[in-house]
Amino acid sequence: MHVLVTGAAGMVGRKLTERLAREGQVAGRSISRLTLTDVVPPSLSPALPPELAGRVEARTEDFADPATAAALIAPRPDLIFHLAAIISGEAERDFDKGYRVNLDGTRALLEAIRHEGGRAYVPKLVFTTSSGVFGAPYPTAIPDEFHVTPLTSYGTQKAIGELLLADYARRGFLDGVGIRFPSIVVRPGKPNASAGGFFSGIIREPLQGVEALLPVADDTLFTHASPRSAVGFLIHAAGLTREALGPRINLSMPGVCVTVGEQIEALRRVAGDKAVKLIRRAPDKTVTDIVAGWPARFDTARATALGFRAERDFDEIIRVHIEDDLGGRLPN
Ligand SMILES: NC(=O)c1ccc[n+]([C@@H]2O[C@H](COP(=O)([O-])OP(=O)(O)OC[C@H]3O[C@@H](n4cnc5c(N)ncnc54)[C@H](O)[C@@H]3O)[C@@H](O)[C@H]2O)c1
């Protein structure tokens, strides 16, 4: 089958394409063609299986341009992972850009699918959405049925994307599933500008022998899953049937719900006191207020019943980072 990945150069996109290329199959079918697209050049896995050689195309372009969206859909990809997005902090700072990419771009992709053939062409579309679709006040654990009242532009754009996906699926234009990620940690590479970047930073930096600032209190609660789990969610979603999913196609994914203090104790167990000593508390009221408004705990019974799995504890999330991003060893 032909698989298209938007946002293929992003954190999850890179790991997803690596796994697709490594396994050469998804949802029980072998991959005959893989199209990767992003505004920054997507990189190809060096270890492409021979059957995929020459069948991977990496495109550098703005998918949100309707002509580009139509060109991406014209070859009729069977399975589309739609990951391209402007993240929350940037969507809040740049109103126009957030709406253009996260809303208009998603709609352009959906419209390109609709115009490509309606019922004659009905691809599977796995859309990455976010717990940011929810807004305070929250129950102790937020169920899938909790009303969608986002408190950010990013959450609003993702919430509209969920509704569009559900309507286009209901009308038979596509077979869709919306995967609401929890916080995906540990994000490899350089720190990003996200207000929640410290959730990764307080693990990633100390593991590299570098100081990390902690802007919030130790009792700050949040739900996390690893990038490996994020990829697992997307691959599992690609194989779900419409019958299994039912009409409510947007789902919160499972994760490990811990306080920052529990994250730090997990780091101590995995990497010792030396690493923990590199975390410096630097309270920041702006970040604290932003994070206090984010949903912390989810009731993911539906996703769990459908077979989605995350790590069991935060120690495992740290070990996944060491295995997948640090070559399996702690740097000296
Ligand atoms: N990482 C998380 O914690 C998290 C949590 C909830 C939801 N999500 C969602 O999961 C998806 C993947 O997240 P990620 O962490 O890999 O994000 P990321 O920012 O690392 O990757 C997103 C990619 O989209 C690309 N992109 C942006 N605008 C584009 C455009 N106009 N055309 C083509 N490409 C464009 C970017 O260049 C980037 O490579 C996103 O949709 C994000 O909103 C992520």
The ligand as an SDF file (V2000), in Angstrom:
LIG
                    3D

 44 48  0  0  0  0  0  0  0  0999 V2000
    4.7670   16.1250   20.9680 N   0  0  0  0  0  0  0  0  0  0  0  0
    3.7170   16.2040   21.7590 C   0  0  0  0  0  0  0  0  0  0  0  0
    3.8300   16.1870   23.0010 O   0  0  0  0  0  0  0  0  0  0  0  0
    2.3280   16.2750   21.1540 C   0  0  0  0  0  0  0  0  0  0  0  0
    1.2250   16.2990   22.0200 C   0  0  0  0  0  0  0  0  0  0  0  0
   -0.0430   16.3760   21.4730 C   0  0  0  0  0  0  0  0  0  0  0  0
   -0.2130   16.4000   20.0920 C   0  0  0  0  0  0  0  0  0  0  0  0
    0.8720   16.3950   19.2640 N   0  0  0  0  0  0  0  0  0  0  0  0
    0.6670   16.4460   17.8170 C   0  0  0  0  0  0  0  0  0  0  0  0
    1.3700   15.3710   17.2120 O   0  0  0  0  0  0  0  0  0  0  0  0
    1.8680   15.7730   15.9310 C   0  0  0  0  0  0  0  0  0  0  0  0
    3.3560   15.5100   15.8660 C   0  0  0  0  0  0  0  0  0  0  0  0
    3.9820   16.1860   16.9470 O   0  0  0  0  0  0  0  0  0  0  0  0
    5.5390   16.4270   17.0000 P   0  0  0  0  0  0  0  0  0  0  0  0
    5.9110   16.5400   18.4290 O   0  0  0  0  0  0  0  0  0  0  0  0
    6.2450   15.4870   16.1070 O   0  0  0  0  0  0  0  0  0  0  0  0
    5.6110   17.8980   16.3690 O   0  0  0  0  0  0  0  0  0  0  0  0
    6.8270   18.5980   15.6090 P   0  0  0  0  0  0  0  0  0  0  0  0
    6.6420   20.0630   15.7720 O   0  0  0  0  0  0  0  0  0  0  0  0
    8.1300   17.9850   15.9880 O   0  0  0  0  0  0  0  0  0  0  0  0
    6.5300   18.1830   14.0900 O   0  0  0  0  0  0  0  0  0  0  0  0
    5.5480   18.8080   13.3160 C   0  0  0  0  0  0  0  0  0  0  0  0
    6.1030   18.9010   11.8940 C   0  0  0  0  0  0  0  0  0  0  0  0
    5.1240   19.5500   11.0740 O   0  0  0  0  0  0  0  0  0  0  0  0
    5.8480   20.3210   10.1350 C   0  0  0  0  0  0  0  0  0  0  0  0
    5.0080   21.3660    9.5580 N   0  0  0  0  0  0  0  0  0  0  0  0
    4.5250   22.4660   10.1770 C   0  0  0  0  0  0  0  0  0  0  0  0
    3.8470   23.2180    9.2890 N   0  0  0  0  0  0  0  0  0  0  0  0
    3.8860   22.5600    8.0950 C   0  0  0  0  0  0  0  0  0  0  0  0
    3.3770   22.8430    6.8180 C   0  0  0  0  0  0  0  0  0  0  0  0
    2.6620   23.9550    6.5830 N   0  0  0  0  0  0  0  0  0  0  0  0
    3.6170   21.9550    5.8240 N   0  0  0  0  0  0  0  0  0  0  0  0
    4.3460   20.8330    6.0550 C   0  0  0  0  0  0  0  0  0  0  0  0
    4.8660   20.5150    7.2530 N   0  0  0  0  0  0  0  0  0  0  0  0
    4.6340   21.3820    8.2670 C   0  0  0  0  0  0  0  0  0  0  0  0
    7.0060   20.9060   10.9390 C   0  0  0  0  0  0  0  0  0  0  0  0
    8.0690   21.3410   10.0860 O   0  0  0  0  0  0  0  0  0  0  0  0
    7.4000   19.7330   11.8240 C   0  0  0  0  0  0  0  0  0  0  0  0
    8.4410   18.9690   11.2440 O   0  0  0  0  0  0  0  0  0  0  0  0
    1.4580   17.2200   15.7530 C   0  0  0  0  0  0  0  0  0  0  0  0
    0.2620   17.2650   15.0090 O   0  0  0  0  0  0  0  0  0  0  0  0
    1.2090   17.7040   17.1650 C   0  0  0  0  0  0  0  0  0  0  0  0
    0.2820   18.7590   17.1960 O   0  0  0  0  0  0  0  0  0  0  0  0
    2.1470   16.3260   19.7780 C   0  0  0  0  0  0  0  0  0  0  0  0
  1  2  1  0
  2  3  2  0
  2  4  1  0
  4  5  1  0
  4 44  2  0
  5  6  2  0
  6  7  1  0
  7  8  2  0
  8  9  1  0
  8 44  1  0
  9 10  1  0
  9 42  1  0
 10 11  1  0
 11 12  1  0
 11 40  1  0
 12 13  1  0
 13 14  1  0
 14 15  2  0
 14 16  1  0
 14 17  1  0
 17 18  1  0
 18 19  2  0
 18 20  1  0
 18 21  1  0
 21 22  1  0
 22 23  1  0
 23 24  1  0
 23 38  1  0
 24 25  1  0
 25 26  1  0
 25 36  1  0
 26 27  1  0
 26 35  1  0
 27 28  2  0
 28 29  1  0
 29 30  1  0
 29 35  2  0
 30 31  1  0
 30 32  2  0
 32 33  1  0
 33 34  2  0
 34 35  1  0
 36 37  1  0
 36 38  1  0
 38 39  1  0
 40 41  1  0
 40 42  1  0
 42 43  1  0
M  CHG  2   8   1  16  -1
M  END
$$$$
